[in-house]
């Protein structure tokens, strides 16, 4: 029987993203309301909708209703819109795919994204679903079927991380959410002393104040006398993961599915194959869903 030396490395990639004109797909861009008609979620591209990790922003355009504003991308608390004034309103994203809040059109008034309509963005493929409600226009569908028009859905090509004002690799909203400021975390700080930097905690969306909450191995178990092993690690439903393999710790390739969603709950199991090699190394990366 061959001896296999399998070593697991947990590694987080830093992803710095820039603001985009719109995140909406060129083809799948139209929502529909029976009383308002088609709504172009790309707007005029430069001013189109942006689906973000914490908030949405930009504009939709309806030929029968004009421009509809999703928010300016700058909530008063730096995290999400309060929707309590005409200067701090917009559509929020909770990180799990759920959308809620208020959009506004000068010609039709407020449009509510709320639980009854269950508006969502799928974190795996970017497809939107559910409804928004306008008191003046009725239900607006983000996906559905129109007689003689076929199926339709709105799709975002990526999810915008948002601003990183101090350039430390950590989104402002995440810093405000945990620390209440942009000063406590830096590009190299490790606030809880768990050997994971705060940048790594941010990318895994783990608690930077809890030494026990981080991306780590739970178990690595061989399946009988095969080359298959079950790799189990802590996970978070606001993130996606990738397993990569190497024979020399220098060159890494995707192992199986390049990106996959986590299992429900607190940990995820992935089956890996050593392919009969005397040694093979694996690493797990935590990433933000639909990163550009």
N, C-alpha and C positions, 0 to 999 in steps of 0.2 A: 504494500500500500504506500502510495506516495505521501510525503509529508508536505503540507501546505502551510506556508507562513503568510497569514492574511492579516494585514494591519489596516486599521480604519483611521482616516483623517477627517476631521470636521473643519470645513473651510467655508468662509463667507465672502462672497464677492462684493466689493464696493461698487455701487452703480450710481453715477451722477448723471442726472437727466436734466434736460433743458425744457423750458416752456415751449409748447407748440401752438400753431395757429388753431388747429382742430385735431381731435383724436378720432373723429368719426370716419368710417370706411367710405371710400369713393362710391361703391356700389350699393351697400346696405345702409342707407342714410335717412330714409323717410318713415316718419310716424304718421298715424292717420286718426282722424276724428270724424264721425259721421256728420257732425254739424259744422265742422271747420275745414274738412278736406285734408289734403296732404300737407305735412310739415317737414321741411328740409332741415335736418339736424346739423348739416354742415354749414348752414347759413350761407355766407359768401366765401367760405373757407377761412379767410383771414379772421373773421369774427364768428366762426362756428363753435359748436359745443365742444367743451373739453371735459372728459370724464376723469376725475382725479381720485387719488387714494383717500382723501378726506373730504374734498368738496368738488362740485362741478362749477363750471363757469362758461362764459361766452353766450352765444345767441342761437336760437332756432329761427327759422323764417317760414311763415305761412302766407301764401298768396292772398288768402281771405282775412288774415288777421294781422299781418305785419310781423315785426320783430318781437321775439319772446326772450327775455333775459333770464339766464340760469344763475346769475350771481357774478360778482366781480373777482372772485378768487382770493379775496382778502377779508376773511371774517374778523370781527372785532377782537376776539380772543386769540387769534392766530391759529385756531384749530378747526372749528366748524361754525357755520352761520347760526346765530341765535334765532333768526326769523321772528324778531320782536320789534322791528322798525323798518322804515323804508331805506335805511342805510346799511342794514346788516341782515340781508335776506338772501336766500338762494337754496340750491339743492345740495344736500349733504350725502356723503357716502360713508357707511360705517366700517368699511374695510372688509366686510364679509360678503359684499355684493348688494346689500340693501340700500335703496335710495329713498331719501325723505327730505321734505322741506318745501319751499315755495319758489316758483318762477313767476315772472310778471310780464304781461304784454300791455302796452298802453291802450290798445284797442279792445282787449278782452278781460283785463284785470288779472287777478291772481289765479295761478294754476297750482294745485296741491299734489305733491308726490307723497302719498300716505299709505298706511298699512292696508286699508281696504282694497286699494288698487294693486298692492304688492309689486311695486316697480323694482326691478332688479337688473344687475349686470352680472353675467356669468363670468367668473374669474378665470375660467379655462379658455373660453373662446371669444369673450368680449360681446356676446349677443345680449341685447336688452330684452326684457319681457315685462308684462304687466301693464298697468294703466296709470295715467295721471288724470285728475279731475278739475274741470273748469266749471264754475257756477254758471257761466254764460255760454259755454260750448259743450258741456257734457263730458263724457269719457274720451280720453285720447289714448289710443293704443300704441304701445311701443313695438308690438309684434302681433301678427294675426293673419287672417285671410280675408280678402275682399272679393266679392263676386265679380267674376270676369277680370279681376286684377291679380289673382293669384296670391301666393304667400308673400309676406313682407316682414322685415324686422330691422331694427336699428342695431348697428354693431360698431363698437369702438375697436380700433386697431391696437391701442395700448391704453394703459392707465397711467396718467400723469402723477408723478410723485409729489410735485409741488416745490415750493421755494426752499433753498438751502442758503439763507442769507449770509451766514458766516463761513460757508465753504468747508465745513468740517466733515462732510459726507453723511450728515444726519438731517433729515427733513425738519424744517422749522416746526411743523405741527406736532411731530413726534416729541421734539424737545419741549415744547410748551405743554404738551399733555402730561409728560412725566415730571419735568422740573419746574415748569412755569416760567422759564426764561431760556435764553440762548447761550448762557454763560457756563452752566454747570458741566455740560458735556463738551468734549473736544475730540479731535481726530485720533487721539492716543489715550484718552482717559479710560479707566476701568473702575467705575464708581463703586461697585459691590465687591471688587477684588476676586472675581471668579475666573480670572485669566482670559475672559472674553472682553474685548474693548467695547465701549459704548456704541461704536460704529457697528460692530458685529451684533450686539444686542438689538440695535435698530433694524438691521437687515433681517434678523430672525424674528423680530417683534416679540422679544422676551423682556422680562422685567429687569431694568438696569440697577435696581436696588435690592434684588433678591439673588443671593449667591447660588441658590439651588435652581433657579430658572434660567436655563440656557440650552442651546442646541447641543445634545450629547447622546452618546450611545447608550441604549438600554440593554440590548443583547445582540449576540451574533452567533447563530446556532446552525450547525451543519445538519442537512436533511439526509439522514441515513448514511450510506456509503457512496453518495453522489458528490458531484462538484457544486451542488447548490447549497446556498446558505441563506437563512433568513436574517436580514439586517433590520433591527428595530431601533428607532431613534425618536427623541422628543420632537414634537411638531406643533404647528399653529395654523389654524384654518384661515388666517389672513395672509399666508405665504404659500408658495409652491416650492418644490424641491427637485433636485437633480442628483443622480448618482453617477460618478465618474470612476473609471478604472485605469490602473497603470501597472506596469511590470517593473518600473525603475524609479518611481517617485518623481520623474522628470517630465514624462510625456503622458498626458491624460486624454482620454476619449470618453464620450458618452457611453454609458452602460445601460442598454435597453432604452426605455422611454427617456428622451432627453429632458423633459420637464413633466412632472406629474403633480396632481393635487394631493394634499395630505388626507389620510384617513380621518373620519370624524373622531373627535376625542383628543387626547393629549399625546398620542404617539402614533407613528406610522411604521408599517412593516413593508419592506421591499425585498424580493428574492433576487439574489445575485448569483452568478455562475463564474467559477474560477477557470472554466474551460480547460481543465486538465493541466494547468500550468503549475510548476513547483512553487511559485509565489505570485501573488496578485494583491495589489493594494487598492483600496476604495476610499473615496471621499464623498461627503454629502454637502451640497450647497443649498442654502436657504435663499430664496429670491422673492422679490415682490411680484405678484401676479401681473402678467402682460406688461412687463417692463419693456420700454422701447429699446 
